[in-house]
């Protein structure tokens, strides 16, 4: 199974995260399938590769809680077709 999760980058006390598609069995810093976004909590900046994220979500990838909140805040779930929004968003 594929998940959309955060991968920590940056230096000490200055975290920056990449949003990646990764196999569930891999560790946080493991090899990712594709980088699909960027999140900086300090500057509150988010850059998303929307077509890539939609590609993985349509094929059954599950976002983690934090990634789901980031995607909701950017209005990404509204772009999914109505019959595909039935997967668990809680």
Protein Blocks (a to p, Z undefined) as FASTA:
>chain_A
ZZdddddeddehiacdddddddfkbcfklccfbdcbdcdfklopacddfklmmmmmmnop
acdfklmmmmmmnommmmpcfklmmpcfZZ
